[in-house]
Amino acid sequence: MTTMPTTFLKSLNWKKVLLWTGVIFLVLFCLAPLLWQVLTSLKTNDAIAKLPTVYFPNSQQLTLDHYLILGGKFLRYMLNSAFVSFTSTLICLAVGAPAAYTLARLKIPGEQIILACVLVVSLFPYVLLFLGLLELVKFFGLGNNYLSLIIPYTAINLPLTILVLRSFFQQLPKDLEDSARIDGYNTLQMLLQIVLPMTIPALVTTGILAFIFAWNEFIFALTFITRDTLQTIPIAISKIGGASAFEIPYGPIAAATILGTLPLVILVLIFQQRIVQGITAGAVKG
């Protein structure tokens, strides 16, 4: 009787056991905050405030009221965030791709100086630009306008977009471009019809990074947009209040957080294959 457990333990592949244990622990560790937010958004106020903490609520402790409280007004905030993020990302890629291709393929005077400046700007804390951008927004009268967010988001994401895309363009074989020139393609045609289709994973990867930044940005959105109908999701979540100054509406805040994160999750899931291709392609030369 005692030999069965011993034989079973000896037959185990302990490397695989430790590997899967580590993987499961890592996944739970990463997803625990998100799962807790989901549970909080679905629990009743009594279940949220109950002690000891209710980790696994029963059917009577579950509700959708926190989502219903947000109403259709929250959808307007999501549409504002989507418009600003999508527009700034599209402009960033439209401007960054030609600039990156120019730095990767064309020999221009002061190329290294330009690259150094782009690198410095990409590492510069964007929060320190706040006062300068505020003065520009006031000077050009862009307050309470989508452009007051689209332009800064594009400018902040543009250096990183140029650096990432340039590295991908450098890895493409030049033989294709030489053949295209022989066939009569000019630089713009070659970029649009040959180079960009081959770098779609890189475009998707950089585009999603720019989109996530614009979607989550708070400081500029809080200051440059004061009109309620134009505000974005981070500002909408920060404005959720309770019935009194001493009440923290954990349920509605959790529900708003889940709704605000859901589009990003869906976006990543849709383009996950392209993202993986972009990341792995950037790690391999040639």
Long-range contacts (C-beta under 8 A, 24 or more apart in sequence): 34-261, 37-254, 37-257, 37-258, 38-254, 38-258, 40-250, 40-251, 40-254, 41-66, 41-67, 41-251, 41-254, 41-255, 41-257, 41-258, 42-66, 43-251, 44-251, 45-251, 48-250, 48-251, 65-251, 66-251, 66-252, 66-254, 66-255, 67-255, 67-259, 69-252, 69-255, 70-252, 70-255, 70-256, 70-259, 74-236, 74-256, 74-259, 76-229, 77-231, 77-232, 77-233, 77-235, 77-236, 78-233, 78-259, 78-260, 78-263, 80-146, 80-230, 80-231, 80-232, 80-233, 81-214, 81-215, 81-232, 81-233, 81-234, 81-260, 82-263, 83-146, 84-146, 84-149, 84-150, 84-153, 84-214, 84-232, 85-153, 85-211, 85-214, 85-215, 86-211, 87-146, 87-150, 88-149, 88-150, 88-153, 88-154, 88-157, 88-210, 88-214, 89-157, 89-207, 89-210, 89-211, 89-214, 91-150, 91-154, 92-153, 92-154, 92-157, 92-158, 92-161, 92-207, 92-210, 93-161, 93-203, 93-206, 93-207, 93-210, 95-154, 95-158, 96-158, 96-161, 96-162, 96-165, 96-206, 97-161, 97-165, 97-191, 97-196, 97-203, 98-191, 99-158, 99-162, 100-161, 100-162, 100-163, 100-164, 100-165, 100-166, 100-168, 100-169, 101-165, 101-166, 101-169, 101-191, 101-195, 103-162, 103-166, 104-166, 104-169, 104-170, 105-169, 105-174, 105-177, 106-187, 115-163, 115-166, 118-159, 118-162, 118-163, 119-159, 119-163, 121-159, 122-159, 122-160, 122-163, 126-156, 127-219, 129-156, 130-219, 130-220, 130-223, 133-220, 133-224, 134-223, 134-224, 137-224, 142-224, 143-224, 143-225, 143-226, 144-224, 144-225, 144-226, 144-227, 144-230, 145-230, 146-230, 148-220, 148-224, 148-225, 149-214, 149-217, 149-220, 149-221, 149-224, 149-225, 149-232, 152-220, 152-224, 153-210, 153-213, 153-214, 153-217, 153-220, 156-213, 157-209, 157-210, 157-213, 157-214, 160-206, 160-209, 160-210, 161-206, 161-210, 164-202, 164-205, 164-206, 164-282, 165-199, 165-202, 165-203, 165-206, 167-282, 168-199, 168-202, 168-278, 168-281, 168-282, 169-195, 169-199, 171-281, 171-282, 171-284, 171-285, 171-286, 172-198, 172-199, 173-286, 200-274, 201-274, 201-275, 201-277, 201-278, 201-281, 202-278, 202-281, 202-282, 203-278, 204-271, 204-274, 204-275, 204-278, 205-274, 205-275, 205-278, 205-279, 205-282, 206-278, 208-267, 208-268, 208-271, 208-275, 211-264, 211-267, 212-264, 215-263, 215-264, 233-260, 234-260
